[in-house]
């Protein structure tokens, strides 16, 4: 059996509302020169990430090759090819944080959530990414969950922090 037959999700554009929003954004913007970045930003706002079918729809709507859309998506770090969780964790791996053990913080997050950096939990509650600096070097090692900064972390702090978000989501 070929993979395309197994991947009905690859053929859809999310909910009908999301698909309508995306097509409206493309239609409203396509006459504007240099509109690709704007459309990609809007699409990521609609879907939370930019799956291949969304990129194909944008390419077709703008009459450009998919490779051009994909090239822009993969060039800019603001765009994501994978879904993100409701609570987006970003562990700083910048020099100050790394020297103080942020790699161990990242490992503990991965262990506690059962996912790797760049992935999202099955329930969609958490995703983990790393970054190079959040500008809080004096609090190293640091991680952020959404806009909340957690500093002077140890691997032993991680479970309680994650548990507080789990409780909040109940």
C-alpha positions in Angstrom: 0.0 0.0 0.0 1.4 3.4 -0.8 1.9 6.1 1.9 -0.4 8.6 0.2 -3.3 6.2 0.7 -2.5 6.0 4.4 -2.2 9.7 5.0 -5.7 11.3 4.7 -4.6 14.0 7.1 -1.9 15.0 4.5 -4.7 15.7 2.0 -6.8 18.0 4.3 -6.3 21.5 5.4 -7.5 21.1 9.0 -11.0 22.2 9.8 -13.3 23.7 7.2 -12.9 27.0 9.1 -9.1 26.9 8.9 -9.2 26.1 5.2 -11.6 29.0 4.6 -9.4 31.3 6.6 -6.3 30.3 4.7 -7.9 30.6 1.3 -9.3 34.1 2.3 -5.8 35.2 3.3 -4.3 34.0 0.0 -7.1 35.7 -2.0 -6.8 39.0 -0.1 -3.0 39.1 -0.3 -1.9 37.5 -3.6 -2.0 40.7 -5.6 0.5 42.4 -3.3 4.1 42.0 -4.4 6.2 40.1 -1.8 3.1 38.7 0.0 4.6 35.2 0.7 6.0 36.1 4.2 2.7 37.7 5.3 0.7 34.7 4.0 3.0 32.2 5.8 2.8 34.1 9.0 -1.0 34.2 8.8 -1.1 30.5 7.9 1.0 29.6 10.9 -1.3 31.7 13.1 -4.3 29.7 11.7 -2.7 26.2 12.0 0.0 26.7 14.6 2.5 25.3 12.1 3.0 24.9 8.4 2.2 21.3 7.3 3.0 20.4 3.7 -0.6 20.6 2.5 -0.8 24.1 3.7 2.4 25.0 1.9 1.0 23.3 -1.3 -2.2 25.4 -1.1 -0.2 28.6 -0.7 2.1 27.7 -3.6 -0.9 26.9 -5.8 -2.8 30.0 -4.7 0.2 32.2 -5.6 1.2 30.4 -8.7 4.7 29.6 -7.5 6.7 26.4 -7.1 6.2 24.5 -3.8 10.0 24.5 -3.6 10.0 28.3 -3.3 7.5 28.2 -0.4 9.3 25.4 1.3 12.6 27.2 1.0 11.2 30.3 2.8 9.6 28.1 5.5 12.8 26.2 6.2 15.0 29.3 6.0 13.3 31.4 8.7 13.3 30.0 12.2 9.9 31.7 13.0 8.2 29.0 10.9 7.6 25.5 12.2 7.0 22.3 10.2 5.7 20.4 13.2 2.8 21.1 15.6 3.5 23.0 18.8 1.9 22.3 22.2 -0.4 24.5 24.1 2.5 25.1 26.5 5.6 25.8 24.4 8.8 25.1 26.4 12.0 26.7 25.2 15.2 25.7 27.0 18.1 28.1 26.6 21.3 26.5 25.4 23.2 29.8 25.2 26.7 29.9 26.7 25.8 31.1 30.2 22.9 28.6 30.5 24.8 25.7 29.0 27.8 26.2 31.3 25.4 26.0 34.2 23.7 22.8 33.0 20.9 23.7 30.7 21.6 20.5 28.7 20.5 18.6 31.8 17.3 20.7 32.1 16.5 19.9 28.5 17.1 16.2 29.1 14.8 16.2 32.2 12.1 17.9 30.2 12.4 15.3 27.5 12.3 12.5 30.1 9.3 14.0 32.0 7.3 14.5 28.8 8.4 11.4 26.9 9.3 13.5 23.8 12.5 14.9 22.2 13.4 18.5 21.4 11.3 19.7 18.5 8.4 17.4 19.3 4.9 17.8 20.8 3.2 15.5 23.3 0.4 13.4 22.0 -2.2 15.3 24.1 -0.9 18.6 22.5 -0.2 20.0 26.0 3.5 20.5 25.6 6.2 21.0 23.0 9.9 21.4 23.6 12.4 23.5 21.7 15.8 24.9 22.4 17.0 28.5 21.9 20.3 30.3 22.1 19.5 33.1 24.5 16.5 34.5 26.2 18.4 37.5 27.7 18.3 36.3 31.3 21.8 35.1 31.7 21.9 36.2 35.3 19.2 33.5 36.0 21.1 30.7 34.2 20.1 28.0 33.5 16.8 29.2 32.1 13.7 27.8 30.4 10.6 29.6 29.2 7.1 28.2 29.1 5.1 30.5 26.9 6.2 34.0 28.2 7.0 32.8 31.7 10.7 32.6 32.5 12.0 30.0 35.0 15.6 30.6 36.2 18.3 29.1 38.4 16.9 25.7 37.5 18.0 22.2 38.4 16.8 19.0 36.9 14.9 18.5 40.2 12.8 21.6 39.6 11.5 20.5 36.2 8.8 18.0 37.3 7.1 20.4 39.7 7.0 23.1 37.1 5.5 20.8 34.4 3.0 19.4 36.9 1.7 22.9 37.6 0.9 23.3 33.9 -0.7 19.9 33.9 -2.9 20.8 36.9 -3.8 24.1 35.3 -5.0 22.4 32.1 -7.5 20.1 34.0 
